[in-house]
Amino acid sequence: MLDTIAPPPMQGFGPSDGGARRPHIVGIGGTTRIGSSSETALRYTMGLIAGMGATTELIVGPLLDLPMYDPSDEHRSPSARRLVQSLRRADGIVIATPAYHGGMSGVIKNALDYVEDMRADGRPYFDGRAVGIIVSAYGAQALGTTLVGVRSIVHALRGWPTPFAAALNGQNRPFENGLPANAEVAGQLETVARQVHGFALAQQIMNEGRDTTRVLAAVGT
């Protein structure tokens, strides 16, 4: 089943008011190994987003063990159907990937390939959704190239990559006991969390035809 996240205390843009539906954010990332550094970063970030008032889902670990995407085969495994259904509900997305040989991992790329199943939706692919990006690499060299590659994929899927993305060097041991080891790591993940939640909330407000002054407040303008 999909993980839910208990919200830690954090100041953000605040939950929706007036009984409005809260933004729903889906996090995809890590590796098939539970507890990887990219999964740790994703869990922390999604916890911050939950603390801002959003509802959240995590797709990590064994949930990423999907059959290779085959556009010629209409059959979908239960895990693949669950992935696409979760993304269809999403108002915002966070992608966390390790950097393998200068690019995103095949596991994450395969998961994103399933977004092709959303091509005929009323809101196709990642259209209208803010997408935060977290890259983790053992060494700095692969961080930049992987980040550019993930941004390019998000653009191709019609998503809105947030202005800031987190780039974490595993050589610096960015986590201790599941938490950021220093303020620099925490600050990166907090910025991703704020931007994804803020833009998702703003888009939701506009879609519901509510006061546009609240849109500006949601994105911090």
FIDOGU-554119 format. One record per residue (C-alpha): x, y, z. Coordinates in nm, 2 decimals. Layout:
<recs>
- X;Y;Z
...
</recs>
This chain:
<recs>
- 0.00;0.00;0.00
- 0.10;0.36;-0.04
- 0.27;0.53;0.25
- 0.11;0.82;0.43
- 0.32;1.07;0.61
- 0.27;1.23;0.95
- 0.32;1.61;0.92
- 0.61;1.75;1.12
- 0.58;2.11;1.24
- 0.68;2.37;0.98
- 0.58;2.71;0.87
- 0.48;2.72;0.50
- 0.21;2.88;0.29
- -0.05;2.72;0.52
- -0.34;2.48;0.45
- -0.63;2.57;0.24
- -0.90;2.75;0.42
- -1.28;2.78;0.40
- -1.33;2.40;0.38
- -1.15;2.38;0.05
- -0.99;2.06;-0.07
- -0.62;2.05;0.03
- -0.36;2.01;-0.24
- -0.25;1.65;-0.29
- 0.12;1.59;-0.35
- 0.27;1.26;-0.48
- 0.64;1.18;-0.42
- 0.82;0.93;-0.64
- 1.17;0.83;-0.57
- 1.45;0.64;-0.41
- 1.55;0.29;-0.53
- 1.41;-0.05;-0.48
- 1.63;-0.07;-0.17
- 1.43;0.07;0.12
- 1.61;0.36;0.30
- 1.83;0.49;0.02
- 1.96;0.85;0.05
- 1.72;0.97;-0.22
- 1.43;0.80;-0.05
- 1.54;0.96;0.28
- 1.54;1.30;0.12
- 1.20;1.24;-0.04
- 1.04;1.13;0.29
- 1.17;1.43;0.47
- 1.05;1.67;0.20
- 0.71;1.51;0.18
- 0.68;1.53;0.56
- 0.74;1.91;0.53
- 0.47;1.94;0.26
- 0.23;1.74;0.48
- 0.31;1.99;0.76
- 0.20;2.27;0.54
- -0.15;2.12;0.51
- -0.13;1.91;0.19
- -0.23;1.54;0.17
- 0.06;1.32;0.05
- 0.14;0.98;-0.10
- 0.48;0.82;-0.13
- 0.58;0.57;-0.41
- 0.91;0.43;-0.30
- 1.10;0.10;-0.25
- 0.91;-0.21;-0.37
- 0.64;0.01;-0.52
- 0.89;0.12;-0.78
- 0.95;-0.24;-0.89
- 0.74;-0.21;-1.20
- 0.74;-0.41;-1.52
- 0.94;-0.24;-1.80
- 0.70;0.00;-1.97
- 0.57;-0.13;-2.30
- 0.34;0.11;-2.49
- 0.23;-0.18;-2.72
- 0.09;-0.38;-2.43
- -0.23;-0.24;-2.28
- -0.21;-0.48;-1.97
- -0.09;-0.30;-1.66
- 0.02;-0.46;-1.34
- -0.15;-0.36;-1.01
- 0.15;-0.15;-0.91
- 0.16;0.03;-1.25
- -0.22;0.10;-1.23
- -0.17;0.23;-0.87
- 0.11;0.46;-0.99
- -0.09;0.62;-1.27
- -0.40;0.65;-1.05
- -0.20;0.83;-0.79
- -0.04;1.07;-1.04
- -0.38;1.15;-1.19
- -0.50;1.27;-0.84
- -0.18;1.48;-0.79
- -0.18;1.86;-0.77
- 0.20;1.85;-0.74
- 0.48;1.60;-0.76
- 0.82;1.55;-0.61
- 1.07;1.33;-0.79
- 1.38;1.21;-0.61
- 1.64;1.01;-0.80
- 1.99;0.89;-0.75
- 2.24;0.99;-1.02
- 2.37;0.69;-1.20
- 2.65;0.75;-1.44
- 2.55;1.11;-1.50
- 2.17;1.05;-1.53
- 1.86;0.95;-1.35
- 1.81;0.59;-1.25
- 1.64;0.35;-1.48
- 1.39;0.26;-1.20
- 1.27;0.63;-1.18
- 1.27;0.67;-1.56
- 1.07;0.36;-1.61
- 0.81;0.49;-1.36
- 0.79;0.82;-1.54
- 0.74;0.63;-1.87
- 0.41;0.52;-1.74
- 0.29;0.88;-1.74
- 0.23;0.82;-2.11
- -0.09;0.64;-2.00
- -0.21;0.99;-1.90
- -0.18;1.13;-2.25
- -0.55;1.14;-2.32
- -0.66;1.27;-1.98
- -0.84;1.60;-1.95
- -0.52;1.72;-1.78
- -0.26;1.52;-1.98
- 0.07;1.41;-1.84
- 0.19;1.65;-1.57
- 0.00;1.95;-1.72
- -0.07;2.22;-1.46
- 0.14;2.04;-1.19
- 0.44;2.18;-1.01
- 0.72;1.92;-1.00
- 1.00;1.95;-0.74
- 1.33;1.77;-0.81
- 1.58;1.61;-0.57
- 1.90;1.45;-0.70
- 2.14;1.25;-0.49
- 2.49;1.15;-0.60
- 2.81;1.02;-0.45
- 3.02;1.31;-0.57
- 2.94;1.64;-0.73
- 3.01;1.57;-1.09
- 2.68;1.38;-1.17
- 2.45;1.62;-0.98
- 2.43;1.89;-1.25
- 2.39;1.66;-1.55
- 2.12;1.45;-1.38
- 1.93;1.76;-1.27
- 1.92;1.90;-1.62
- 1.81;1.56;-1.75
- 1.52;1.54;-1.50
- 1.41;1.89;-1.57
- 1.41;1.81;-1.95
- 1.18;1.51;-1.89
- 0.95;1.71;-1.67
- 0.92;1.98;-1.94
- 0.85;1.71;-2.20
- 0.57;1.59;-1.97
- 0.43;1.94;-1.97
- 0.50;1.98;-1.60
- 0.63;2.29;-1.42
- 0.97;2.22;-1.26
- 1.00;2.44;-0.96
- 1.27;2.71;-0.98
- 1.48;2.55;-0.71
- 1.59;2.19;-0.70
- 1.79;2.01;-0.43
- 2.13;1.86;-0.52
- 2.27;1.64;-0.24
- 2.63;1.51;-0.24
- 2.64;1.17;-0.07
- 3.01;1.21;0.00
- 2.92;1.48;0.26
- 2.68;1.24;0.45
- 2.37;1.46;0.41
- 2.16;1.27;0.66
- 2.19;1.14;1.01
- 1.91;0.91;1.15
- 1.68;1.01;0.87
- 1.72;1.38;0.92
- 1.93;1.64;0.74
- 2.28;1.65;0.89
- 2.31;2.03;0.85
- 2.13;2.35;0.78
- 2.24;2.35;0.41
- 2.07;2.02;0.33
- 1.76;2.11;0.53
- 1.73;2.44;0.36
- 1.74;2.28;0.01
- 1.47;2.04;0.09
- 1.26;2.30;0.27
- 1.28;2.52;-0.04
- 1.16;2.24;-0.27
- 0.87;2.17;-0.03
- 0.76;2.53;-0.01
- 0.77;2.58;-0.39
- 0.58;2.26;-0.47
- 0.31;2.32;-0.21
- 0.28;2.69;-0.29
- 0.24;2.65;-0.67
- 0.00;2.36;-0.62
- -0.21;2.57;-0.39
- -0.21;2.86;-0.63
- -0.31;2.64;-0.92
- -0.59;2.50;-0.71
- -0.72;2.84;-0.61
- -0.72;2.95;-0.98
- -0.90;2.63;-1.09
- -1.17;2.69;-0.83
- -1.22;3.05;-0.94
- -1.14;3.19;-0.60
- -0.99;3.53;-0.51
- -0.67;3.58;-0.72
- -0.51;3.78;-0.44
- -0.49;3.45;-0.26
- -0.29;3.31;-0.55
- -0.03;3.57;-0.50
- -0.02;3.50;-0.13
- 0.02;3.13;-0.20
- 0.33;3.17;-0.41
- 0.48;3.43;-0.18
- 0.44;3.73;-0.41
</recs>
